[in-house]
Amino acid sequence: MNKHQRAKIKATILTQIESLTEETQSPESAAQTKLRLERLGTALKRIEADNYGECFKCGTPIQMSQLLGFPETMLCTDCLNQPGEQI
């Protein structure tokens, strides 16, 4: 992942964090939002540590389209589609 792509993903994450923190939520969805915010924060840390964008399971690069849609993902599409796997 190049510097431009990394900056684009970081901006996407920051926008999603801002959006999630501004939403009014029911108690039921608050737990899900908290978890997503934690995952987005972890993704930001991985970008800064320069270990972002590789699948935690198989080590292959995660597609940019997948990262833009779900920047907190830690698995590539192939690993994510295996039974029992989650983002």
Backbone hydrogen bonds in HBPLUS format (Angstrom, degrees):
<---DONOR---> <-ACCEPTOR-->    atom                        ^
c    i                          cat <-CA-CA->   ^        H-A-AA   ^      H-
h    n   atom  resd res      DA  || num        DHA   H-A  angle D-A-AA Bond
n    s   type  num  typ     dist DA aas  dist angle  dist       angle   num
A0006-ARG N   A0002-ASN O   2.95 MM   4  6.19 160.3  1.98 155.2 161.4     1
A0007-ALA N   A0003-LYS O   2.99 MM   4  6.20 155.1  2.05 145.3 151.5     2
A0008-LYS N   A0004-HIS O   2.98 MM   4  6.23 152.7  2.05 146.6 154.3     3
A0009-ILE N   A0005-GLN O   2.97 MM   4  6.24 160.5  2.01 153.1 157.4     4
A0010-LYS N   A0006-ARG O   2.93 MM   4  6.13 161.0  1.97 148.2 154.0     5
A0011-ALA N   A0007-ALA O   2.97 MM   4  6.16 157.0  2.02 146.0 151.6     6
A0012-THR N   A0008-LYS O   3.03 MM   4  6.27 152.7  2.11 143.2 150.9     7
A0013-ILE N   A0009-ILE O   2.88 MM   4  6.19 159.7  1.93 156.0 161.0     8
A0014-LEU N   A0010-LYS O   2.97 MM   4  6.20 166.9  1.98 152.3 155.6     9
A0015-THR N   A0011-ALA O   2.97 MM   4  6.12 155.4  2.04 146.2 152.8    10
A0016-GLN N   A0012-THR O   2.97 MM   4  6.21 158.4  2.02 149.2 155.0    11
A0017-ILE N   A0013-ILE O   2.87 MM   4  6.13 157.6  1.92 155.2 161.6    12
A0018-GLU N   A0014-LEU O   2.97 MM   4  6.14 163.4  2.00 145.9 150.5    13
A0019-SER N   A0015-THR O   2.94 MM   4  6.14 160.3  1.98 148.3 153.9    14
A0020-LEU N   A0016-GLN O   2.93 MM   4  6.09 162.0  1.96 148.9 153.5    15
A0021-THR N   A0017-ILE O   3.00 MM   4  6.17 153.3  2.07 150.8 157.7    16
A0022-GLU N   A0018-GLU O   3.19 MM   4  6.31 131.9  2.43 141.1 152.4    17
A0022-GLU N   A0019-SER O   3.31 MM   3  5.33 138.6  2.49  96.2 107.2    18
A0029-SER N   A0026-SER O   3.15 MM   3  5.47 123.1  2.49 104.7 117.4    19
A0030-ALA N   A0026-SER O   3.05 MM   4  6.19 133.5  2.27 149.4 163.0    20
A0033-THR N   A0029-SER O   2.95 MM   4  6.19 157.6  2.00 152.8 159.5    21
A0034-LYS N   A0030-ALA O   2.90 MM   4  6.09 158.3  1.95 147.6 153.4    22
A0035-LEU N   A0031-ALA O   3.07 MM   4  6.29 159.1  2.12 145.5 150.5    23
A0036-ARG N   A0032-GLN O   2.96 MM   4  6.21 159.1  2.00 147.7 153.6    24
A0037-LEU N   A0033-THR O   2.85 MM   4  6.07 160.4  1.88 154.5 159.7    25
A0038-GLU N   A0034-LYS O   3.00 MM   4  6.24 153.2  2.07 145.8 153.0    26
A0039-ARG N   A0035-LEU O   2.97 MM   4  6.28 155.8  2.03 148.3 154.9    27
A0040-LEU N   A0036-ARG O   2.85 MM   4  6.10 156.0  1.90 152.1 158.8    28
A0041-GLY N   A0037-LEU O   2.91 MM   4  6.08 154.7  1.98 144.7 151.7    29
A0042-THR N   A0038-GLU O   2.95 MM   4  6.21 151.4  2.03 144.6 152.3    30
A0043-ALA N   A0039-ARG O   2.93 MM   4  6.20 148.8  2.03 141.9 150.6    31
A0044-LEU N   A0040-LEU O   3.00 MM   4  6.34 152.2  2.08 147.0 153.8    32
A0045-LYS N   A0041-GLY O   3.09 MM   4  6.42 154.2  2.16 144.5 151.1    33
A0046-ARG N   A0042-THR O   2.93 MM   4  6.25 150.0  2.02 146.7 155.3    34
A0047-ILE N   A0043-ALA O   2.95 MM   4  6.27 148.2  2.05 147.7 156.2    35
A0048-GLU N   A0044-LEU O   3.06 MM   4  6.36 163.0  2.09 150.8 154.6    36
A0049-ALA N   A0045-LYS O   2.89 MM   4  6.08 145.9  2.01 143.1 153.2    37
A0051-ASN N   A0046-ARG O   2.96 MM   5  5.26 157.6  2.02 153.2 155.2    38
A0050-ASP N   A0047-ILE O   3.10 MM   3  5.01 153.4  2.17  99.8 107.8    39
A0062-ILE N   A0053-GLY O   2.74 MM   9  5.37 169.1  1.75 152.4 152.8    40
A0055-CYS N   A0060-THR O   2.83 MM   5  5.44 171.4  1.83 155.1 157.0    41
A0059-GLY N   A0055-CYS O   2.93 MM   4  4.64 135.6  2.13 119.2 130.8    42
A0056-PHE N   A0074-MET O   2.79 MM  18  5.75 168.3  1.80 177.5 177.0    43
A0066-GLN N   A0063-GLN O   3.03 MM   3  5.32 124.0  2.35 104.0 117.8    44
A0067-LEU N   A0063-GLN O   3.05 MM   4  6.43 155.1  2.11 150.7 158.4    45
A0068-LEU N   A0064-MET O   2.87 MM   4  6.09 153.4  1.94 153.7 160.4    46
A0069-GLY N   A0065-SER O   3.20 MM   4  6.30 149.9  2.29 137.2 144.5    47
A0070-PHE N   A0066-GLN O   2.86 MM   4  5.91 160.4  1.90 151.4 157.4    48
A0073-THR N   A0070-PHE O   2.98 MM   3  5.69 169.7  1.99 128.3 130.7    49
A0080-LEU N   A0076-CYS O   2.84 MM   4  5.95 157.6  1.89 154.6 162.3    50
A0081-ASN N   A0077-THR O   2.98 MM   4  6.06 142.2  2.12 144.8 152.9    51
A0082-GLN N   A0079-CYS O   3.19 MM   3  5.35 162.5  2.22 105.9 111.0    52
A0085-GLU N   A0082-GLN O   3.21 MM   3  5.88 157.0  2.26 147.2 145.5    53
